[in-house]
Amino acid sequence: MKTTCALTPEQADRRGIAWIVGSFVLCPCHLPITLSVLAAVLSGTAAGALVFAHLYVTGGVLAILWLAGTLQGFRLMRRARIDAYTYRSSSHIVLK
């Protein structure tokens, strides 16, 4: 039993852009800023001590998350462009 709704090309494109914009925060070129904000937000907690003690591991995890989010965004935008040519409305095919 499938309970998910199909994405329209416009929705897939918007989600792809949102993934890329969200991944921009985790971009490796912003790593010093991201790590300092993360350490400040988590200061005084066990997670903050873990981040501070393992900066290289944390940076690697953030870089992998950035790559995964960016690739997901590009995949959704690519899907939107492909589906724009084959998306079926109620009685006709919508071409862009």
Backbone atoms as SQL, in Angstrom:
CREATE TABLE atoms (id INTEGER PRIMARY KEY, chain TEXT, resi INTEGER, resn TEXT, atom TEXT, x REAL, y REAL, z REAL);
INSERT INTO atoms VALUES
  (1, 'A', 1, 'MET', 'N', 0.845, -1.173, 0.000),
  (2, 'A', 1, 'MET', 'CA', 0.000, 0.000, 0.000),
  (3, 'A', 1, 'MET', 'C', 0.894, 1.240, 0.000),
  (4, 'A', 2, 'LYS', 'N', 0.814, 2.025, -1.052),
  (5, 'A', 2, 'LYS', 'CA', 1.626, 3.224, -1.183),
  (6, 'A', 2, 'LYS', 'C', 0.820, 4.430, -0.701),
  (7, 'A', 3, 'THR', 'N', 1.383, 5.181, 0.243),
  (8, 'A', 3, 'THR', 'CA', 0.654, 6.302, 0.823),
  (9, 'A', 3, 'THR', 'C', 1.256, 7.654, 0.469),
  (10, 'A', 4, 'THR', 'N', 2.289, 7.685, -0.361),
  (11, 'A', 4, 'THR', 'CA', 2.894, 8.962, -0.716),
  (12, 'A', 4, 'THR', 'C', 2.284, 9.505, -1.994),
  (13, 'A', 5, 'CYS', 'N', 2.271, 10.809, -2.123),
  (14, 'A', 5, 'CYS', 'CA', 1.753, 11.467, -3.312),
  (15, 'A', 5, 'CYS', 'C', 2.899, 11.727, -4.277),
  (16, 'A', 6, 'ALA', 'N', 2.599, 11.676, -5.557),
  (17, 'A', 6, 'ALA', 'CA', 3.608, 11.968, -6.564),
  (18, 'A', 6, 'ALA', 'C', 3.893, 13.471, -6.587),
  (19, 'A', 7, 'LEU', 'N', 5.152, 13.809, -6.801),
  (20, 'A', 7, 'LEU', 'CA', 5.536, 15.214, -6.891),
  (21, 'A', 7, 'LEU', 'C', 5.286, 15.727, -8.299),
  (22, 'A', 8, 'THR', 'N', 4.783, 16.940, -8.389),
  (23, 'A', 8, 'THR', 'CA', 4.709, 17.578, -9.698),
  (24, 'A', 8, 'THR', 'C', 6.103, 18.102, -10.033),
  (25, 'A', 9, 'PRO', 'N', 6.385, 18.389, -11.295),
  (26, 'A', 9, 'PRO', 'CA', 7.704, 18.935, -11.634),
  (27, 'A', 9, 'PRO', 'C', 8.034, 20.227, -10.897),
  (28, 'A', 10, 'GLU', 'N', 7.044, 21.074, -10.697),
  (29, 'A', 10, 'GLU', 'CA', 7.288, 22.333, -9.984),
  (30, 'A', 10, 'GLU', 'C', 7.663, 22.077, -8.528),
  (31, 'A', 11, 'GLN', 'N', 6.973, 21.127, -7.890),
  (32, 'A', 11, 'GLN', 'CA', 7.282, 20.801, -6.500),
  (33, 'A', 11, 'GLN', 'C', 8.677, 20.193, -6.377),
  (34, 'A', 12, 'ALA', 'N', 9.022, 19.305, -7.299),
  (35, 'A', 12, 'ALA', 'CA', 10.346, 18.682, -7.264),
  (36, 'A', 12, 'ALA', 'C', 11.433, 19.729, -7.461),
  (37, 'A', 13, 'ASP', 'N', 11.200, 20.692, -8.355),
  (38, 'A', 13, 'ASP', 'CA', 12.183, 21.750, -8.587),
  (39, 'A', 13, 'ASP', 'C', 12.358, 22.621, -7.344),
  (40, 'A', 14, 'ARG', 'N', 11.244, 22.979, -6.711),
  (41, 'A', 14, 'ARG', 'CA', 11.322, 23.793, -5.492),
  (42, 'A', 14, 'ARG', 'C', 12.027, 23.044, -4.363),
  (43, 'A', 15, 'ARG', 'N', 11.738, 21.770, -4.231),
  (44, 'A', 15, 'ARG', 'CA', 12.407, 20.980, -3.191),
  (45, 'A', 15, 'ARG', 'C', 13.903, 20.858, -3.472),
  (46, 'A', 16, 'GLY', 'N', 14.254, 20.704, -4.738),
  (47, 'A', 16, 'GLY', 'CA', 15.667, 20.629, -5.085),
  (48, 'A', 16, 'GLY', 'C', 16.404, 21.904, -4.735),
  (49, 'A', 17, 'ILE', 'N', 15.790, 23.036, -5.033),
  (50, 'A', 17, 'ILE', 'CA', 16.405, 24.321, -4.701),
  (51, 'A', 17, 'ILE', 'C', 16.513, 24.473, -3.181),
  (52, 'A', 18, 'ALA', 'N', 15.486, 24.044, -2.455),
  (53, 'A', 18, 'ALA', 'CA', 15.526, 24.128, -0.990),
  (54, 'A', 18, 'ALA', 'C', 16.641, 23.249, -0.420),
  (55, 'A', 19, 'TRP', 'N', 16.847, 22.064, -0.986),
  (56, 'A', 19, 'TRP', 'CA', 17.941, 21.199, -0.529),
  (57, 'A', 19, 'TRP', 'C', 19.290, 21.857, -0.763),
  (58, 'A', 20, 'ILE', 'N', 19.466, 22.482, -1.916),
  (59, 'A', 20, 'ILE', 'CA', 20.756, 23.108, -2.219),
  (60, 'A', 20, 'ILE', 'C', 20.993, 24.322, -1.328),
  (61, 'A', 21, 'VAL', 'N', 19.970, 25.128, -1.119),
  (62, 'A', 21, 'VAL', 'CA', 20.111, 26.292, -0.234),
  (63, 'A', 21, 'VAL', 'C', 20.390, 25.835, 1.198),
  (64, 'A', 22, 'GLY', 'N', 19.703, 24.793, 1.654),
  (65, 'A', 22, 'GLY', 'CA', 19.954, 24.268, 2.988),
  (66, 'A', 22, 'GLY', 'C', 21.355, 23.693, 3.132),
  (67, 'A', 23, 'SER', 'N', 21.843, 23.058, 2.080),
  (68, 'A', 23, 'SER', 'CA', 23.189, 22.480, 2.114),
  (69, 'A', 23, 'SER', 'C', 24.267, 23.553, 2.082),
  (70, 'A', 24, 'PHE', 'N', 23.932, 24.725, 1.608),
  (71, 'A', 24, 'PHE', 'CA', 24.882, 25.828, 1.547),
  (72, 'A', 24, 'PHE', 'C', 25.419, 26.161, 2.936),
  (73, 'A', 25, 'VAL', 'N', 24.602, 25.978, 3.962),
  (74, 'A', 25, 'VAL', 'CA', 25.031, 26.244, 5.337),
  (75, 'A', 25, 'VAL', 'C', 26.156, 25.284, 5.742),
  (76, 'A', 26, 'LEU', 'N', 26.104, 24.045, 5.249),
  (77, 'A', 26, 'LEU', 'CA', 27.093, 23.039, 5.607),
  (78, 'A', 26, 'LEU', 'C', 28.277, 22.991, 4.654),
  (79, 'A', 27, 'CYS', 'N', 28.358, 23.916, 3.712),
  (80, 'A', 27, 'CYS', 'CA', 29.420, 23.935, 2.711),
  (81, 'A', 27, 'CYS', 'C', 30.796, 23.960, 3.392),
  (82, 'A', 28, 'PRO', 'N', 31.751, 23.167, 2.888),
  (83, 'A', 28, 'PRO', 'CA', 33.077, 23.134, 3.513),
  (84, 'A', 28, 'PRO', 'C', 33.795, 24.488, 3.531),
  (85, 'A', 29, 'CYS', 'N', 33.467, 25.388, 2.628),
  (86, 'A', 29, 'CYS', 'CA', 34.125, 26.700, 2.665),
  (87, 'A', 29, 'CYS', 'C', 33.643, 27.528, 3.857),
  (88, 'A', 30, 'HIS', 'N', 32.491, 27.160, 4.429),
  (89, 'A', 30, 'HIS', 'CA', 31.981, 27.831, 5.621),
  (90, 'A', 30, 'HIS', 'C', 32.284, 27.042, 6.880),
  (91, 'A', 31, 'LEU', 'N', 33.137, 26.044, 6.785),
  (92, 'A', 31, 'LEU', 'CA', 33.386, 25.142, 7.901),
  (93, 'A', 31, 'LEU', 'C', 33.860, 25.845, 9.174),
  (94, 'A', 32, 'PRO', 'N', 34.788, 26.806, 9.116),
  (95, 'A', 32, 'PRO', 'CA', 35.168, 27.475, 10.374),
  (96, 'A', 32, 'PRO', 'C', 33.997, 28.183, 11.053),
  (97, 'A', 33, 'ILE', 'N', 33.153, 28.799, 10.271),
  (98, 'A', 33, 'ILE', 'CA', 31.985, 29.486, 10.842),
  (99, 'A', 33, 'ILE', 'C', 31.002, 28.464, 11.393),
  (100, 'A', 34, 'THR', 'N', 30.741, 27.411, 10.611),
  (101, 'A', 34, 'THR', 'CA', 29.790, 26.385, 11.035),
  (102, 'A', 34, 'THR', 'C', 30.256, 25.695, 12.311),
  (103, 'A', 35, 'LEU', 'N', 31.542, 25.356, 12.381),
  (104, 'A', 35, 'LEU', 'CA', 32.053, 24.692, 13.574),
  (105, 'A', 35, 'LEU', 'C', 32.006, 25.591, 14.802),
  (106, 'A', 36, 'SER', 'N', 32.311, 26.879, 14.621),
  (107, 'A', 36, 'SER', 'CA', 32.276, 27.781, 15.776),
  (108, 'A', 36, 'SER', 'C', 30.840, 27.997, 16.254),
  (109, 'A', 37, 'VAL', 'N', 29.895, 28.121, 15.331),
  (110, 'A', 37, 'VAL', 'CA', 28.489, 28.275, 15.731),
  (111, 'A', 37, 'VAL', 'C', 27.990, 26.999, 16.400),
  (112, 'A', 38, 'LEU', 'N', 28.364, 25.846, 15.825),
  (113, 'A', 38, 'LEU', 'CA', 27.958, 24.565, 16.399),
  (114, 'A', 38, 'LEU', 'C', 28.527, 24.384, 17.807),
  (115, 'A', 39, 'ALA', 'N', 29.793, 24.747, 17.988),
  (116, 'A', 39, 'ALA', 'CA', 30.414, 24.639, 19.311),
  (117, 'A', 39, 'ALA', 'C', 29.772, 25.599, 20.303),
  (118, 'A', 40, 'ALA', 'N', 29.411, 26.802, 19.845),
  (119, 'A', 40, 'ALA', 'CA', 28.778, 27.776, 20.734),
  (120, 'A', 40, 'ALA', 'C', 27.371, 27.329, 21.141),
  (121, 'A', 41, 'VAL', 'N', 26.635, 26.797, 20.184),
  (122, 'A', 41, 'VAL', 'CA', 25.266, 26.358, 20.481),
  (123, 'A', 41, 'VAL', 'C', 25.274, 25.148, 21.413),
  (124, 'A', 42, 'LEU', 'N', 26.229, 24.257, 21.203),
  (125, 'A', 42, 'LEU', 'CA', 26.278, 23.036, 22.005),
  (126, 'A', 42, 'LEU', 'C', 27.183, 23.148, 23.227),
  (127, 'A', 43, 'SER', 'N', 27.683, 24.344, 23.528),
  (128, 'A', 43, 'SER', 'CA', 28.603, 24.488, 24.660),
  (129, 'A', 43, 'SER', 'C', 27.923, 24.086, 25.963),
  (130, 'A', 44, 'GLY', 'N', 28.690, 23.410, 26.807),
  (131, 'A', 44, 'GLY', 'CA', 28.164, 22.960, 28.081),
  (132, 'A', 44, 'GLY', 'C', 27.436, 21.630, 28.016),
  (133, 'A', 45, 'THR', 'N', 27.356, 21.033, 26.837),
  (134, 'A', 45, 'THR', 'CA', 26.694, 19.736, 26.706),
  (135, 'A', 45, 'THR', 'C', 27.730, 18.682, 26.316),
  (136, 'A', 46, 'ALA', 'N', 27.335, 17.454, 26.420),
  (137, 'A', 46, 'ALA', 'CA', 28.218, 16.369, 26.013),
  (138, 'A', 46, 'ALA', 'C', 28.480, 16.425, 24.510),
  (139, 'A', 47, 'ALA', 'N', 27.470, 16.815, 23.741),
  (140, 'A', 47, 'ALA', 'CA', 27.643, 16.930, 22.288),
  (141, 'A', 47, 'ALA', 'C', 28.644, 18.032, 21.957),
  (142, 'A', 48, 'GLY', 'N', 28.616, 19.129, 22.698),
  (143, 'A', 48, 'GLY', 'CA', 29.581, 20.209, 22.486),
  (144, 'A', 48, 'GLY', 'C', 31.004, 19.765, 22.781),
  (145, 'A', 49, 'ALA', 'N', 31.175, 18.990, 23.839),
  (146, 'A', 49, 'ALA', 'CA', 32.505, 18.460, 24.161),
  (147, 'A', 49, 'ALA', 'C', 32.981, 17.503, 23.074),
  (148, 'A', 50, 'LEU', 'N', 32.076, 16.721, 22.533),
  (149, 'A', 50, 'LEU', 'CA', 32.416, 15.794, 21.456),
  (150, 'A', 50, 'LEU', 'C', 32.838, 16.552, 20.201),
  (151, 'A', 51, 'VAL', 'N', 32.111, 17.607, 19.856),
  (152, 'A', 51, 'VAL', 'CA', 32.467, 18.422, 18.686),
  (153, 'A', 51, 'VAL', 'C', 33.823, 19.078, 18.888),
  (154, 'A', 52, 'PHE', 'N', 34.040, 19.640, 20.061),
  (155, 'A', 52, 'PHE', 'CA', 35.298, 20.340, 20.336),
  (156, 'A', 52, 'PHE', 'C', 36.486, 19.384, 20.352),
  (157, 'A', 53, 'ALA', 'N', 36.282, 18.176, 20.846),
  (158, 'A', 53, 'ALA', 'CA', 37.373, 17.208, 20.938),
  (159, 'A', 53, 'ALA', 'C', 37.707, 16.559, 19.597),
  (160, 'A', 54, 'HIS', 'N', 36.737, 16.510, 18.692),
  (161, 'A', 54, 'HIS', 'CA', 36.934, 15.821, 17.412),
  (162, 'A', 54, 'HIS', 'C', 36.551, 16.748, 16.250),
  (163, 'A', 55, 'LEU', 'N', 37.302, 17.839, 16.096),
  (164, 'A', 55, 'LEU', 'CA', 36.982, 18.819, 15.062),
  (165, 'A', 55, 'LEU', 'C', 37.105, 18.247, 13.656),
  (166, 'A', 56, 'TYR', 'N', 38.113, 17.424, 13.408),
  (167, 'A', 56, 'TYR', 'CA', 38.302, 16.874, 12.063),
  (168, 'A', 56, 'TYR', 'C', 37.193, 15.892, 11.697),
  (169, 'A', 57, 'VAL', 'N', 36.787, 15.082, 12.651),
  (170, 'A', 57, 'VAL', 'CA', 35.689, 14.143, 12.404),
  (171, 'A', 57, 'VAL', 'C', 34.391, 14.913, 12.169),
  (172, 'A', 58, 'THR', 'N', 34.145, 15.922, 12.990),
  (173, 'A', 58, 'THR', 'CA', 32.950, 16.746, 12.822),
  (174, 'A', 58, 'THR', 'C', 32.963, 17.446, 11.468),
  (175, 'A', 59, 'GLY', 'N', 34.120, 17.969, 11.075),
  (176, 'A', 59, 'GLY', 'CA', 34.239, 18.609, 9.763),
  (177, 'A', 59, 'GLY', 'C', 33.999, 17.626, 8.633),
  (178, 'A', 60, 'GLY', 'N', 34.507, 16.406, 8.779),
  (179, 'A', 60, 'GLY', 'CA', 34.270, 15.378, 7.759),
  (180, 'A', 60, 'GLY', 'C', 32.804, 15.001, 7.653),
  (181, 'A', 61, 'VAL', 'N', 32.144, 14.873, 8.802),
  (182, 'A', 61, 'VAL', 'CA', 30.712, 14.550, 8.794),
  (183, 'A', 61, 'VAL', 'C', 29.912, 15.681, 8.154),
  (184, 'A', 62, 'LEU', 'N', 30.248, 16.919, 8.492),
  (185, 'A', 62, 'LEU', 'CA', 29.546, 18.058, 7.890),
  (186, 'A', 62, 'LEU', 'C', 29.776, 18.125, 6.384),
  (187, 'A', 63, 'ALA', 'N', 30.996, 17.810, 5.938),
  (188, 'A', 63, 'ALA', 'CA', 31.285, 17.810, 4.500),
  (189, 'A', 63, 'ALA', 'C', 30.493, 16.719, 3.786),
  (190, 'A', 64, 'ILE', 'N', 30.375, 15.552, 4.406),
  (191, 'A', 64, 'ILE', 'CA', 29.584, 14.474, 3.801),
  (192, 'A', 64, 'ILE', 'C', 28.109, 14.853, 3.754),
  (193, 'A', 65, 'LEU', 'N', 27.610, 15.479, 4.816),
  (194, 'A', 65, 'LEU', 'CA', 26.216, 15.941, 4.810),
  (195, 'A', 65, 'LEU', 'C', 25.982, 17.000, 3.743),
  (196, 'A', 66, 'TRP', 'N', 26.949, 17.900, 3.554),
  (197, 'A', 66, 'TRP', 'CA', 26.841, 18.912, 2.506),
  (198, 'A', 66, 'TRP', 'C', 26.771, 18.249, 1.140),
  (199, 'A', 67, 'LEU', 'N', 27.646, 17.292, 0.890),
  (200, 'A', 67, 'LEU', 'CA', 27.666, 16.611, -0.402),
  (201, 'A', 67, 'LEU', 'C', 26.362, 15.857, -0.642),
  (202, 'A', 68, 'ALA', 'N', 25.882, 15.148, 0.368),
  (203, 'A', 68, 'ALA', 'CA', 24.636, 14.398, 0.221),
  (204, 'A', 68, 'ALA', 'C', 23.451, 15.331, -0.040),
  (205, 'A', 69, 'GLY', 'N', 23.373, 16.445, 0.668),
  (206, 'A', 69, 'GLY', 'CA', 22.283, 17.393, 0.462),
  (207, 'A', 69, 'GLY', 'C', 22.336, 18.062, -0.898),
  (208, 'A', 70, 'THR', 'N', 23.534, 18.399, -1.338),
  (209, 'A', 70, 'THR', 'CA', 23.684, 19.020, -2.657),
  (210, 'A', 70, 'THR', 'C', 23.315, 18.038, -3.757),
  (211, 'A', 71, 'LEU', 'N', 23.765, 16.806, -3.642),
  (212, 'A', 71, 'LEU', 'CA', 23.424, 15.800, -4.648),
  (213, 'A', 71, 'LEU', 'C', 21.928, 15.511, -4.669),
  (214, 'A', 72, 'GLN', 'N', 21.290, 15.484, -3.505),
  (215, 'A', 72, 'GLN', 'CA', 19.843, 15.291, -3.440),
  (216, 'A', 72, 'GLN', 'C', 19.124, 16.451, -4.131),
  (217, 'A', 73, 'GLY', 'N', 19.588, 17.667, -3.920),
  (218, 'A', 73, 'GLY', 'CA', 18.978, 18.821, -4.576),
  (219, 'A', 73, 'GLY', 'C', 19.115, 18.764, -6.081),
  (220, 'A', 74, 'PHE', 'N', 20.301, 18.421, -6.565),
  (221, 'A', 74, 'PHE', 'CA', 20.487, 18.303, -8.012),
  (222, 'A', 74, 'PHE', 'C', 19.667, 17.157, -8.590),
  (223, 'A', 75, 'ARG', 'N', 19.527, 16.058, -7.826),
  (224, 'A', 75, 'ARG', 'CA', 18.727, 14.931, -8.301),
  (225, 'A', 75, 'ARG', 'C', 17.260, 15.332, -8.440),
  (226, 'A', 76, 'LEU', 'N', 16.756, 16.067, -7.462),
  (227, 'A', 76, 'LEU', 'CA', 15.365, 16.516, -7.533),
  (228, 'A', 76, 'LEU', 'C', 15.142, 17.498, -8.679),
  (229, 'A', 77, 'MET', 'N', 16.097, 18.407, -8.894),
  (230, 'A', 77, 'MET', 'CA', 15.939, 19.362, -9.993),
  (231, 'A', 77, 'MET', 'C', 16.026, 18.654, -11.349),
  (232, 'A', 78, 'ARG', 'N', 16.899, 17.655, -11.450),
  (233, 'A', 78, 'ARG', 'CA', 16.999, 16.884, -12.693),
  (234, 'A', 78, 'ARG', 'C', 15.703, 16.116, -12.941),
  (235, 'A', 79, 'ARG', 'N', 15.167, 15.530, -11.868),
  (236, 'A', 79, 'ARG', 'CA', 13.899, 14.809, -11.985),
  (237, 'A', 79, 'ARG', 'C', 12.783, 15.750, -12.434),
  (238, 'A', 80, 'ALA', 'N', 12.787, 16.975, -11.936),
  (239, 'A', 80, 'ALA', 'CA', 11.760, 17.939, -12.311),
  (240, 'A', 80, 'ALA', 'C', 11.841, 18.261, -13.794),
  (241, 'A', 81, 'ARG', 'N', 13.047, 18.406, -14.316),
  (242, 'A', 81, 'ARG', 'CA', 13.195, 18.719, -15.741),
  (243, 'A', 81, 'ARG', 'C', 12.771, 17.549, -16.616),
  (244, 'A', 82, 'ILE', 'N', 13.087, 16.334, -16.197),
  (245, 'A', 82, 'ILE', 'CA', 12.683, 15.159, -16.974),
  (246, 'A', 82, 'ILE', 'C', 11.172, 14.977, -16.897),
  (247, 'A', 83, 'ASP', 'N', 10.620, 15.103, -15.689),
  (248, 'A', 83, 'ASP', 'CA', 9.179, 14.915, -15.516),
  (249, 'A', 83, 'ASP', 'C', 8.357, 16.016, -16.169),
  (250, 'A', 84, 'ALA', 'N', 8.948, 17.177, -16.400),
  (251, 'A', 84, 'ALA', 'CA', 8.204, 18.271, -17.036),
  (252, 'A', 84, 'ALA', 'C', 7.769, 17.879, -18.443),
  (253, 'A', 85, 'TYR', 'N', 8.510, 17.006, -19.080),
  (254, 'A', 85, 'TYR', 'CA', 8.157, 16.577, -20.433),
  (255, 'A', 85, 'TYR', 'C', 7.180, 15.420, -20.441),
  (256, 'A', 86, 'THR', 'N', 7.064, 14.706, -19.331),
  (257, 'A', 86, 'THR', 'CA', 6.195, 13.533, -19.301),
  (258, 'A', 86, 'THR', 'C', 5.084, 13.639, -18.269),
  (259, 'A', 87, 'TYR', 'N', 4.976, 14.771, -17.588),
  (260, 'A', 87, 'TYR', 'CA', 3.955, 14.936, -16.554),
  (261, 'A', 87, 'TYR', 'C', 2.580, 14.945, -17.183),
  (262, 'A', 88, 'ARG', 'N', 1.718, 14.101, -16.676),
  (263, 'A', 88, 'ARG', 'CA', 0.357, 14.013, -17.209),
  (264, 'A', 88, 'ARG', 'C', -0.609, 14.771, -16.302),
  (265, 'A', 89, 'SER', 'N', -1.326, 15.658, -16.923),
  (266, 'A', 89, 'SER', 'CA', -2.407, 16.331, -16.222),
  (267, 'A', 89, 'SER', 'C', -3.628, 15.423, -16.354),
  (268, 'A', 90, 'SER', 'N', -4.808, 15.922, -16.109),
  (269, 'A', 90, 'SER', 'CA', -5.982, 15.073, -16.134),
  (270, 'A', 90, 'SER', 'C', -6.238, 14.436, -17.510),
  (271, 'A', 91, 'SER', 'N', -6.040, 15.165, -18.587),
  (272, 'A', 91, 'SER', 'CA', -6.347, 14.590, -19.894),
  (273, 'A', 91, 'SER', 'C', -5.280, 14.852, -20.949),
  (274, 'A', 92, 'HIS', 'N', -4.224, 15.556, -20.607),
  (275, 'A', 92, 'HIS', 'CA', -3.213, 15.852, -21.614),
  (276, 'A', 92, 'HIS', 'C', -1.817, 15.898, -20.982),
  (277, 'A', 93, 'ILE', 'N', -0.825, 15.911, -21.826),
  (278, 'A', 93, 'ILE', 'CA', 0.554, 15.993, -21.362),
  (279, 'A', 93, 'ILE', 'C', 0.962, 17.460, -21.364),
  (280, 'A', 94, 'VAL', 'N', 1.558, 17.904, -20.262),
  (281, 'A', 94, 'VAL', 'CA', 1.999, 19.286, -20.138),
  (282, 'A', 94, 'VAL', 'C', 3.447, 19.349, -20.590),
  (283, 'A', 95, 'LEU', 'N', 3.733, 20.120, -21.624),
  (284, 'A', 95, 'LEU', 'CA', 5.089, 20.297, -22.119),
  (285, 'A', 95, 'LEU', 'C', 5.548, 21.704, -21.801),
  (286, 'A', 96, 'LYS', 'N', 6.818, 21.804, -21.449),
  (287, 'A', 96, 'LYS', 'CA', 7.368, 23.131, -21.163),
  (288, 'A', 96, 'LYS', 'C', 8.494, 23.413, -22.096);
